[in-house]
Amino acid sequence: MLDSQYWYYVLEMSFYGSLLFRVTFDVKRKDFKEQIIHHLATLTLLSFSWCVNYIRIGTLVMLIHDASDILLESAKLFNYAKWERTCNSLFVVFAIVFMVTRLIIFPFWLIHCTWVYPTLQYPPFFGYYFFNVMLVVLLFLHIFWAYLILRMVKKFLFGKMTRDERSDGEEDGEENSLTEEEKEEGSYRYGNGSGLGTKEGNNGCFRHLSLSENVCPSKTVY
């Protein structure tokens, strides 16, 4: 194994391990279960390919995943920076790269190699079936996410995309209920990002009656 492959494996396993722990504290969306399955399958594949010396195919699988993930994370960064045109352009490029790498290259090149060629050299064994089944699990997850991406692209092209397709209806309902509750408590308006009206909470801090969470000015770190 090359040093570059060793560190690539270590970084990838650390990254997906952190995602697996973080997803339980993150906002639960429609694909919450799929995210858990994906992270577990990825860690299982990385560990298994490491142990049985499937380093070459493992590295290729990571590369085609990272090719689109880099574009997605970059689009998120520009979205937070309010660079809408750059964000939209990167999202379109991400969608194209995602479809090509995960729905064409992944099944018709990589899975084809692991499914067909090994049987020409030796009889199938447990590791052969286990490894290919886990790759097919990833493929089904790719198809699911490709469906969501295509829906977002459709809404983007027709100018109707207002939220993430993965957002759950229950989240929207909770936000709406909170908004109505705040309206019942009183009418508070904000201008230029600063609160013009506040209400003191039970903990002695000021509770801003907006979509933001409770804020204690004395403990806020900028």
C-alpha positions as CSV (number, residue, x, y, z in Angstrom):
1,M,0.0,0.0,0.0
2,L,1.2,3.5,-0.9
3,D,1.5,6.1,1.8
4,S,-1.1,8.2,-0.1
5,Q,-3.6,5.3,-0.1
6,Y,-3.0,4.7,3.6
7,W,-3.8,8.3,4.5
8,Y,-6.6,8.4,2.1
9,Y,-8.2,5.5,3.9
10,V,-7.6,7.0,7.3
11,L,-9.0,10.4,6.4
12,E,-12.1,8.9,4.7
13,M,-12.9,6.5,7.6
14,S,-12.4,9.4,10.1
15,F,-14.7,11.6,8.0
16,Y,-17.6,9.1,7.7
17,G,-17.2,8.1,11.3
18,S,-17.7,11.7,12.4
19,L,-20.7,12.0,10.1
20,L,-22.2,8.9,11.6
21,F,-22.0,10.4,15.1
22,R,-23.1,13.9,14.0
23,V,-26.2,12.8,12.0
24,T,-27.9,11.9,15.3
25,F,-27.6,15.6,16.5
26,D,-28.3,17.1,13.1
27,V,-31.7,18.2,11.7
28,K,-33.7,15.0,10.8
29,R,-34.7,15.1,7.2
30,K,-36.5,12.7,4.9
31,D,-33.3,10.8,4.2
32,F,-32.2,10.4,7.8
33,K,-32.5,6.6,7.7
34,E,-30.7,6.5,4.3
35,Q,-27.9,8.6,5.7
36,I,-27.4,6.1,8.6
37,I,-27.4,3.2,6.1
38,H,-25.0,5.0,3.8
39,H,-22.5,5.8,6.5
40,L,-22.6,2.3,8.0
41,A,-22.3,0.7,4.5
42,T,-19.4,3.0,3.7
43,L,-17.5,2.3,6.9
44,T,-18.1,-1.4,6.4
45,L,-16.8,-1.4,2.9
46,L,-13.8,0.6,3.8
47,S,-12.9,-1.7,6.7
48,F,-13.6,-4.8,4.7
49,S,-11.6,-3.7,1.7
50,W,-8.7,-2.7,4.0
51,C,-8.7,-6.1,5.7
52,V,-8.9,-8.2,2.6
53,N,-6.5,-6.0,0.6
54,Y,-9.1,-4.7,-1.9
55,I,-7.2,-1.4,-1.9
56,R,-7.5,-0.5,-5.6
57,I,-11.3,-0.9,-5.9
58,G,-11.8,0.8,-2.5
59,T,-9.7,3.8,-3.6
60,L,-11.7,4.0,-6.9
61,V,-15.0,3.9,-5.0
62,M,-13.9,6.7,-2.7
63,L,-12.7,8.8,-5.7
64,I,-16.0,8.7,-7.6
65,H,-17.9,9.6,-4.4
66,D,-15.6,12.6,-3.5
67,A,-15.8,13.9,-7.1
68,S,-19.4,15.1,-6.6
69,D,-19.2,15.6,-2.8
70,I,-16.6,18.4,-3.2
71,L,-18.9,20.3,-5.6
72,L,-21.9,19.9,-3.2
73,E,-19.9,21.2,-0.2
74,S,-18.6,24.1,-2.3
75,A,-22.1,25.0,-3.3
76,K,-23.2,25.0,0.3
77,L,-20.3,27.4,1.2
78,F,-21.3,29.9,-1.5
79,N,-24.9,29.5,-0.4
80,Y,-24.0,30.6,3.1
81,A,-21.9,33.4,1.6
82,K,-25.0,34.6,-0.3
83,W,-23.3,34.1,-3.7
84,E,-26.5,32.8,-5.3
85,R,-25.3,32.6,-8.9
86,T,-22.1,30.7,-8.0
87,C,-24.1,28.4,-5.7
88,N,-26.7,27.6,-8.4
89,S,-24.0,27.0,-11.0
90,L,-22.1,24.7,-8.8
91,F,-25.3,22.8,-7.9
92,V,-26.0,22.2,-11.6
93,V,-22.5,20.9,-12.1
94,F,-22.8,18.8,-9.0
95,A,-26.0,17.2,-10.3
96,I,-24.3,16.3,-13.6
97,V,-21.2,14.9,-12.0
98,F,-23.4,13.0,-9.5
99,M,-25.4,11.3,-12.3
100,V,-22.3,10.4,-14.3
101,T,-20.1,9.1,-11.5
102,R,-22.7,7.3,-9.3
103,L,-25.3,6.1,-11.8
104,I,-23.0,5.3,-14.8
105,I,-19.4,4.8,-13.8
106,F,-20.1,3.2,-10.4
107,P,-22.5,0.4,-11.6
108,F,-21.3,-0.2,-15.1
109,W,-17.5,0.0,-14.5
110,L,-16.7,-0.6,-10.8
111,I,-19.5,-3.0,-9.8
112,H,-19.1,-4.8,-13.1
113,C,-15.4,-5.3,-12.4
114,T,-16.1,-6.7,-8.9
115,W,-19.1,-8.8,-10.0
116,V,-17.8,-10.4,-13.3
117,Y,-14.0,-10.6,-13.3
118,P,-13.3,-12.3,-10.0
119,T,-15.4,-15.4,-11.0
120,L,-13.0,-15.8,-14.0
121,Q,-10.1,-16.4,-11.6
122,Y,-11.6,-18.4,-8.7
123,P,-14.9,-19.6,-7.4
124,P,-17.1,-17.1,-5.5
125,F,-16.7,-17.1,-1.7
126,F,-18.3,-15.2,1.2
127,G,-16.2,-12.0,0.8
128,Y,-17.2,-11.9,-2.9
129,Y,-21.0,-11.9,-2.1
130,F,-20.6,-9.6,0.9
131,F,-18.6,-6.9,-0.9
132,N,-20.9,-6.8,-3.9
133,V,-24.0,-6.7,-1.9
134,M,-22.7,-3.7,0.0
135,L,-21.8,-2.0,-3.2
136,V,-25.4,-2.6,-4.5
137,V,-26.8,-1.1,-1.3
138,L,-24.8,2.1,-2.1
139,L,-26.2,2.0,-5.7
140,F,-29.8,1.9,-4.4
141,L,-29.0,4.9,-2.1
142,H,-27.5,6.7,-5.1
143,I,-30.7,6.1,-7.1
144,F,-32.8,7.5,-4.2
145,W,-30.7,10.7,-3.9
146,A,-30.6,11.1,-7.7
147,Y,-34.4,11.2,-7.6
148,L,-34.3,14.0,-5.0
149,I,-31.7,15.9,-6.9
150,L,-33.7,15.7,-10.1
151,R,-36.7,17.1,-8.3
152,M,-34.6,20.0,-7.0
153,V,-33.2,20.7,-10.4
154,K,-36.7,20.7,-11.9
155,K,-37.8,23.2,-9.3
156,F,-34.6,25.2,-9.8
157,L,-35.2,25.5,-13.6
158,F,-38.8,26.6,-13.2
159,G,-37.9,29.0,-10.4
160,K,-40.0,27.2,-7.7
161,M,-37.3,25.8,-5.4
162,T,-37.8,27.3,-2.0
163,R,-36.4,24.6,0.3
164,D,-34.4,21.5,0.5
165,E,-36.2,18.5,-1.0
166,R,-35.0,16.4,1.9
167,S,-36.9,18.7,4.4
168,D,-39.5,16.7,6.2
169,G,-43.1,17.9,6.4
170,E,-43.0,17.6,10.2
171,E,-40.2,20.2,10.3
172,D,-42.3,22.7,8.4
173,G,-45.3,22.0,10.6
174,E,-43.2,22.6,13.7
175,E,-41.9,25.9,12.3
176,N,-45.4,27.0,11.4
177,S,-46.7,26.1,14.9
178,L,-43.9,28.1,16.5
179,T,-44.6,31.1,14.4
180,E,-48.3,31.0,15.3
181,E,-47.4,30.7,19.0
182,E,-45.1,33.7,18.8
183,K,-47.9,35.7,17.1
184,E,-50.2,34.9,20.0
185,E,-47.6,36.1,22.5
186,G,-47.3,39.5,20.9
187,S,-46.3,41.3,17.8
188,Y,-42.6,41.9,17.6
189,R,-40.8,43.4,14.6
190,Y,-37.2,43.5,13.7
191,G,-35.2,45.9,11.5
192,N,-31.7,45.7,10.0
193,G,-31.0,42.4,11.8
194,S,-31.5,43.9,15.3
195,G,-34.4,43.2,17.7
196,L,-36.8,46.1,18.4
197,G,-38.8,44.1,20.9
198,T,-37.8,41.5,23.4
199,K,-39.3,39.5,26.2
200,E,-37.5,38.4,29.3
201,G,-37.4,34.6,29.7
202,N,-37.4,32.4,32.7
203,N,-33.7,32.1,32.8
204,G,-33.1,35.9,33.1
205,C,-32.0,36.2,29.4
206,F,-33.9,38.0,26.7
207,R,-35.9,35.7,24.4
208,H,-36.0,37.1,20.9
209,L,-39.4,36.3,19.5
210,S,-38.3,35.3,16.0
211,L,-37.3,32.2,14.1
212,S,-34.0,32.1,15.9
213,E,-33.4,30.2,19.1
214,N,-33.3,31.7,22.6
215,V,-30.4,34.1,22.9
216,C,-28.7,35.3,26.1
217,P,-26.8,38.5,25.2
218,S,-24.3,38.1,28.0
219,K,-23.3,34.7,26.8
220,T,-23.3,35.2,23.1
221,V,-20.0,34.8,21.4
222,Y,-19.4,36.7,18.1
